[in-house]
Each structure stands twice: as C-alpha cells, then as structure tokens.
Amino acid sequence: MLIDAGEAEYGNTVVSYLQNLGITKLEYIIATHPHSDHIGGLAAVIANFDVGKIITPKLPEEMTPTTRVYENFIEQTADKGYKLTAAKAGDKFNLGDAEFTVLSPDKNADFSDLNDYSVVIRLVYKNSSWLFTGDAEKPAEDAMVASGQYLHADILKVGHHGSANSSTDEFLAAVEPRWAVIEVGAGNSYNHPTDEALARIERYAKIFRTDTLGTIIFETDGDVITRVDNRSD
C-alpha cells in the first residue's frame, strides 16, 4: 500500500524507491486529498505499477479541484482503466495479514477546508497499530473523537505536517501514540511543524521529523516495532 506520493517532481523518486524494494504491484493506493504535495507524484506511480484499488475522499462538488496536477491524476487513473473507490468511515480492507479501517471522512462530513476531507486510516498488523492522517486538522480530529471510534496507535503520522491547527490534545489523548512521524520539508514557508503542535505532541510521543532526519523507516514483525536507519534503497 502506498499513501500519497509528494509533489509531481518526486513521482519518479517514489517509483524508483518502490522498484528497488522489488515491488511490482500495489494492492492499494490512498490519495488522502487532492493537494499537489500529496497527489502530485501519484500519476507516475499509477503509470508504472499494477494497482488493486485507488482510495480517495468523496468531495463536495465545489471543492473538487480543477488543477492540472489533479487532472493528471484522474487522467492517468482512467488511462489504466482503474476506478476510484470513495473512502467511507467504517470501511475495512485486508492487506495481507494486516487490516486497515477508514476512520474519516464520515459519509455526512461537512467541512469548510479540503484538508479535513483527508482519508484517515488505522492499520493493524498483529499487535502493532498505525494511524495515517493526511492533512486532517482539528475539525476532522474532533469528528473522529466524537464518533467513538477506537483511535489508539503505536505510530501516528502527524496531521498536516505539524500545523498549529492539528494534533489537538483531545485527539492525541485518544490515540496515545508511542512515536509520531512528521513529514515536512526543511525550511518550508509555512514554518511547519509549529511550536504549538510540537509541544502538544511531545507530551505523548517521541517525535521523528523528515526535515531533520530525512527518510524515516519503521519495520515490524507485528509484535516489535523497530526504526531502521536511513538506507540507500
């Protein structure tokens, strides 16, 4: 499974990384939401791999993008004869011996910001659990907490690159992560991750940031989770 693929300029980098791992088919691609820094590279990935399902959020018509990046993603999906699967909270999917559940967006979601329509999933493999949040911020986090869904995860992929409006105390208390990974570019113009978010997250988890560490890799046998040092592949 691949979740997002960065800007379009990094599409071939993602393709090479996956090919070097010996991957020839992706059972799932999750395009969390149609901002260029999340879906830009997916057109190249879809062009180079067989894909089982492509999961995306169902958006209100007025929020559906008209950008060239989004059109490239849609066109490449159509060219390969694939259809998009709309994410719905509560849906479950098998991934080998693992299972993941869509936590957000709910079918009745009504958010004012596209980020909050991000597909959020919780993946469980034996005794390990992983929460991937896209760019979800406080409204989406609040909705997940209020829904009563089980949110606990060993590893949290932090929402919206550590923005001030994500990783609320209420959400973190429900997740109780041991480790938190922040995917963020060095010297970005948004000043992510923010001091506010970092202070909240640090009360719960050890933080790993791509702007200071580069590629971050965790591996698990389902019982023990280990961080692997950066490697050439």
C-alpha positions in Angstrom: 0.0 0.0 0.0 1.2 3.5 -0.8 -0.3 6.6 0.8 0.3 9.8 -1.2 3.5 10.4 -3.3 4.5 14.1 -2.8 4.8 16.7 -5.5 4.8 15.7 -9.1 8.6 16.3 -9.4 9.1 13.5 -6.9 7.0 10.9 -8.7 9.9 9.2 -10.3 11.8 9.1 -7.0 8.9 7.2 -5.4 8.7 4.9 -8.4 12.4 4.1 -8.1 12.2 3.5 -4.4 9.4 1.0 -4.7 11.0 -0.8 -7.7 14.3 -1.1 -5.7 12.2 -2.8 -3.0 11.1 -5.4 -5.6 7.5 -4.1 -5.6 5.6 -4.8 -8.8 2.0 -4.4 -7.6 0.3 -2.0 -5.1 -2.8 -3.6 -3.6 -3.9 -0.1 -2.6 -3.1 3.5 -3.3 -4.6 6.0 -0.9 -4.7 9.6 -2.3 -5.6 11.3 1.0 -6.8 14.5 -0.6 -6.1 16.3 -3.9 -3.4 18.9 -2.9 -0.4 18.8 -5.1 2.1 17.9 -2.3 0.1 14.7 -1.7 -1.1 13.5 -5.1 1.4 15.1 -7.5 3.6 12.1 -7.7 0.8 9.5 -8.0 0.3 9.9 -11.7 3.9 8.5 -12.2 3.2 5.7 -9.7 0.0 4.6 -11.3 1.7 4.7 -14.7 4.4 2.3 -13.5 2.6 -0.2 -11.3 -0.4 -2.5 -11.3 -2.8 -1.3 -8.7 -5.7 -3.0 -7.0 -7.7 -0.2 -5.5 -7.3 3.6 -5.5 -9.0 5.1 -2.5 -9.9 8.8 -2.4 -12.2 11.0 -0.4 -15.6 11.9 -1.8 -15.6 15.7 -2.1 -18.4 18.2 -2.3 -18.6 19.4 -5.9 -17.5 22.9 -5.0 -14.3 21.5 -3.5 -13.3 19.3 -6.4 -10.1 20.7 -7.8 -9.5 21.9 -11.4 -5.7 22.0 -11.1 -3.5 20.4 -13.7 -2.0 18.1 -11.1 -5.4 16.7 -10.2 -6.3 16.3 -13.8 -3.1 14.4 -14.4 -4.0 12.0 -11.6 -7.5 11.5 -12.9 -6.3 11.0 -16.5 -3.7 8.5 -15.6 -6.2 6.6 -13.5 -8.6 6.5 -16.4 -5.8 5.5 -18.9 -5.0 2.4 -16.9 -8.7 1.5 -16.6 -8.9 2.0 -12.9 -11.9 3.3 -11.0 -11.7 5.4 -7.8 -13.0 3.9 -4.5 -14.6 6.5 -2.2 -13.4 6.3 1.3 -16.2 5.9 3.9 -15.6 5.8 7.7 -16.0 2.3 9.0 -15.0 0.5 5.8 -12.4 -2.2 6.4 -9.8 -3.6 3.9 -7.4 -6.5 4.1 -3.7 -6.1 3.3 -2.0 -9.4 3.6 -2.2 -10.4 7.3 -3.0 -6.8 8.2 -6.3 -4.9 8.2 -7.0 -1.2 7.9 -10.1 0.8 8.7 -11.1 4.1 7.3 -11.8 6.5 10.2 -12.5 9.7 8.2 -14.2 11.2 6.4 -17.7 10.2 7.5 -20.4 10.0 4.8 -22.1 13.0 6.4 -18.8 15.0 6.6 -19.3 18.8 6.1 -16.0 20.6 6.4 -15.0 24.0 5.2 -11.4 23.1 4.5 -10.3 20.5 1.9 -7.6 19.2 4.4 -10.3 17.9 6.7 -11.6 15.6 4.0 -8.3 13.7 4.1 -8.6 10.0 4.2 -7.5 8.8 7.6 -6.8 5.1 8.2 -5.9 2.9 11.1 -3.8 -0.1 10.2 -3.4 -3.1 12.5 -0.9 -5.9 11.9 -0.9 -8.4 14.8 -0.1 -6.4 17.9 1.1 -3.2 16.1 -1.1 -0.3 15.1 -0.5 2.7 12.8 -2.6 5.8 12.2 -2.2 7.8 8.9 -3.9 11.2 8.9 -3.1 13.0 5.7 -3.7 16.7 6.3 -6.5 16.3 8.8 -6.8 19.2 11.3 -9.0 20.0 14.3 -12.5 19.7 12.7 -11.7 16.2 11.4 -9.9 15.2 14.6 -12.8 16.4 16.7 -15.2 14.4 14.5 -13.2 11.2 14.9 -13.0 11.6 18.6 -16.8 12.3 18.9 -17.6 9.3 16.7 -16.3 6.9 19.4 -14.1 5.0 17.0 -11.0 3.3 18.5 -8.1 5.6 17.6 -5.2 4.2 19.6 -2.0 3.6 17.6 1.6 2.9 18.3 2.8 5.2 15.5 1.0 8.3 14.4 1.7 10.0 11.1 1.0 13.6 12.3 -1.7 15.6 10.5 -0.9 18.5 8.2 2.8 18.5 8.7 2.5 19.6 12.3 0.4 22.7 11.7 -0.9 24.6 14.7 -4.5 23.5 14.0 -3.7 19.8 14.0 -2.7 17.3 16.7 -5.1 18.6 19.4 -4.8 17.4 22.9 -8.1 15.6 22.7 -7.0 13.7 19.6 -3.6 12.8 21.0 -5.2 11.6 24.2 -7.4 9.2 22.2 -4.5 8.0 20.0 -1.8 7.7 22.7 1.0 7.2 20.2 4.4 6.0 21.2 6.1 7.6 18.2 5.0 10.4 16.0 6.3 11.0 12.5 6.1 14.5 10.9 6.5 14.6 7.2 7.7 18.1 6.4 10.2 19.8 4.1 13.2 21.7 5.6 12.8 25.5 5.6 9.2 25.4 4.3 7.4 28.7 4.0 4.6 27.6 6.4 7.0 27.2 9.3 5.8 23.6 9.9 6.0 22.0 12.3 4.8 24.7 14.6 6.0 25.1 18.2 2.4 24.7 19.4 1.9 21.4 17.8 5.3 20.1 18.8 4.7 21.0 22.4 1.4 19.0 22.4 2.8 16.0 20.6 5.9 15.8 22.9 3.6 15.2 25.9 2.6 11.9 24.3 5.2 10.6 21.9 8.8 10.6 20.7 8.9 12.8 17.5 10.7 11.9 14.2 10.8 14.6 11.5 11.8 14.2 7.9 13.2 17.8 7.8 15.9 16.9 10.3 16.2 13.1 9.7 15.4 12.6 6.1 13.7 9.3 5.2 12.2 7.6 8.2 11.6 3.9 8.1 9.9 1.7 10.7 9.6 -2.0 10.4 7.6 -4.6 12.4 7.0 -8.3 12.7 3.6 -7.4 14.2 4.9 -7.5 17.8 8.1 -5.5 17.9 8.4 -2.1 16.0 11.9 -1.0 15.1 13.2 2.1 13.5 15.6 1.4 10.6 18.4 3.9 9.9 18.3 5.6 6.5 19.5 3.4 3.7 20.2 3.8 0.0 17.1 1.9 -1.2 
